[in-house]
């Protein structure tokens, strides 16, 4: 004959699906939390200031990469900004202490 499922086993699959959906949604929100403030009107090869773009955070780097792709570039990555970086300088001023964070599009 057929299998008999108990209430416990029949609830496991929907519960597992709910947990997976919630986990996927929370990583998407964390991944793109700062993209709403991202300046999408700058070109490829340029850097936009983005304080939540942390070079050590893989999720922030993916969000930067996604935002740059959306802007028509080949991708991007989070970088530390140094004095003079955003105003056309060479970015090297006064030691190696970063003054901010940004998303650099390729």
Secondary structure, 3 states (H helix, E strand, C coil): CCCCCCHHHHHHHHHHHHHHHHHHHHHHHHHCCCHHHCCCCCCCCCEEECCCCCCCCHHHHHHHHHHHHHCCCCCEEEEEECCCCCCCCCCCCCCCCCCEEEEEEC
